[in-house]
Amino acid sequence: MLNDKVKDVLEGAKGALEKVTEKALLAAVPSGLYIGGEWVAGEQGGDLKVYNPANGEVLKSIADASPADGIRALDAAVAAADSWAATAPRVRAEILRKAFDLMQERKEEFALLMTLEMGKPLAEARGEVAYGGEFLRWFSEEAVRISGRYGTNPEGTGRMIVSQHPVGPCFLITPWNFPLAMATRKIGPALAAGCTVVVKPAALTPLTTLYFAKLLEDAGLPAGVVNVVTTSTSGAVSDPIIADPRLRKISFTGSTPVGVSLMKKAADNVLRTSMELGGNAPFVVFEDADLDKAVEGALLAKFRNIGEACTAANRFIVHESVAEEFAAKVTEKVKAFKVGPGVEDGVTIGALIDDRAVAKANSLVQDAVSRGATVRTGGNAIEGEGTFYEPTVVSDVRPGSDILREEIFGPVLAIVTFKDEDDAVRIANDTEYGLMSYVFTQDLARGQRMIERLETGMMGLNVGVVSNAAAPFGGIKQSGLGREGGFEGIHEYLSTKYTMTPNPFA
């Protein structure tokens, strides 16, 4: 399920899990809100229960923030903003680097915690720790490379100074499917740029963020720079923060409808926004593709994170001359997957996040079948404990099927055929989303044409995984605004100031 590079990284982790016990780990995760450098109870004293999707059991009860708690967190971020912005870039960089080092030391703990609260297999959770940690290392290096420019204006009458400055306090809303990487991908550049933040993790998977906040505390992060509010009432807590004129930026990862709503609210105060929203990624296999490599890429692009990823391939658009062979090869591989709790050895498909995710996957498959599609393997919810759905391959999917329009967010691979390049492009672009695309072809010129013709912010050409801390992550159309990661990522948290000075020689 993971690429060779990640497999190599994880080989050294074999047996290390035995040193981490579930009970001790959950006890080490703070249960309070993290505000102003302190772990505090919620104002109203309520509890938010976090469940294990593999068995439905309560993992831990934590503080359930109220709107007043959210404003307390913003107060703390505002109070720390000036001193953190004035902190030397090298100091900010060293704290982020220390956080990276601590994450490597605690990688097994983070991996187990994510598996428990989200359901992904341990191998993939370890991969997320490796991936998420890289944002801390990358932005520790970018913190000391924030630059501007100085030059003479064209008329020669003065000097132009262009400088970069922190945008100010930020509100970061992270999703449940990558609870560590989405936090580091937002917090890393914000801290590197000199911004303070309030983080609101998803109610389904907040434990990883709380444990990460504890790690940042251990790395020496000053009080108030990062604040975490966990809540079961996201809108009630978020709205007053967004409406507060002291907030200067909001970054959100989640569904397009929620993102649109947040942008409307952000407009009232003209907030800077970064939106990483929904996807409907096409995976195009041309007739000249190396089918074995295409199948390998398909398994990575579709079943990574149990299919619960915005970058997951959603529509497999395969040339009619190789569609049957591709379907047969991929079905053989999928039939060999092991389904079960992510903590068990050899599991490749863990539990989906909740009952709604199972119901959605099942509904999309049944709709496709009702329109004439063929289920090659899977196609059913798994009865019993936990929220599991069979890894599924569906071929001969007909135009108009819901599975071609909606984001699946589950372990379902749907195949539709095309006749020629123009047909493939038409089908691939027939969506309001534009986050990710995948293309498999051995024709270099065709690959270059696809880079220009496919309407997505990212593309994998003959590869099934593209995410990297050094690369700009983001989409176009209704898949969002802005970029996370890469050189571009830190600029989402910086504002540009232009200053004109007189000609010093006049």
HELIX and SHEET records of a PDB file:
HELIX    1   1 ASP A    4  GLU A   11  1                                   8    
HELIX    2   2 ALA A   16  LYS A   19  5                                   4    
HELIX    3   3 GLU A   22  ALA A   28  1                                   7    
HELIX    4   4 PRO A   67  ALA A   86  1                                  20    
HELIX    5   5 PRO A   89  GLU A  105  1                                  17    
HELIX    6   6 LYS A  107  MET A  118  1                                  12    
HELIX    7   7 LEU A  122  GLU A  142  1                                  21    
HELIX    8   8 ALA A  143  ARG A  145  5                                   3    
HELIX    9   9 ALA A  181  ALA A  193  1                                  13    
HELIX   10  10 LEU A  207  ASP A  218  1                                  12    
HELIX   11  11 SER A  234  ALA A  243  1                                  10    
HELIX   12  12 THR A  256  ALA A  267  1                                  12    
HELIX   13  13 LEU A  291  PHE A  303  1                                  13    
HELIX   14  14 ARG A  304  GLY A  307  5                                   4    
HELIX   15  15 ALA A  323  LYS A  335  1                                  13    
HELIX   16  16 ASP A  355  SER A  370  1                                  16    
HELIX   17  17 ASP A  402  LEU A  404  5                                   3    
HELIX   18  18 GLU A  421  ASN A  429  1                                   9    
HELIX   19  19 LEU A  444  ARG A  453  1                                  10    
HELIX   20  20 GLY A  486  HIS A  491  1                                   6    
SHEET    1   A 2 LEU A  33  ILE A  35  0                                        
SHEET    2   A 2 GLU A  38  VAL A  40 -1                                        
SHEET    1   B 2 ASP A  47  TYR A  51  0                                        
SHEET    2   B 2 VAL A  58  ALA A  63 -1                                        
SHEET    1   C 3 ARG A 149  THR A 152  0                                        
SHEET    2   C 3 GLY A 158  PRO A 166 -1                                        
SHEET    3   C 3 LEU A 494  PRO A 502 -1                                        
SHEET    1   D 6 VAL A 226  VAL A 228  0                                        
SHEET    2   D 6 VAL A 197  LYS A 200  1                                        
SHEET    3   D 6 CYS A 170  ILE A 173  1                                        
SHEET    4   D 6 LYS A 249  THR A 253  1                                        
SHEET    5   D 6 ARG A 272  GLU A 276  1                                        
SHEET    6   D 6 GLY A 480  LEU A 481 -1                                        
SHEET    1   E 7 THR A 374  THR A 377  0                                        
SHEET    2   E 7 THR A 392  SER A 395 -1                                        
SHEET    3   E 7 VAL A 412  PHE A 418  1                                        
SHEET    4   E 7 ALA A 313  HIS A 319  1                                        
SHEET    5   E 7 ALA A 281  VAL A 285  1                                        
SHEET    6   E 7 MET A 436  PHE A 440  1                                        
SHEET    7   E 7 MET A 458  LEU A 461  1                                        
SHEET    1   F 2 ALA A 381  ILE A 382  0                                        
SHEET    2   F 2 PHE A 388  TYR A 389 -1                                        
SHEET    1   G 2 TYR A 433  GLY A 434  0                                        
SHEET    2   G 2 ILE A 476  LYS A 477 -1                                        
END                                                                             
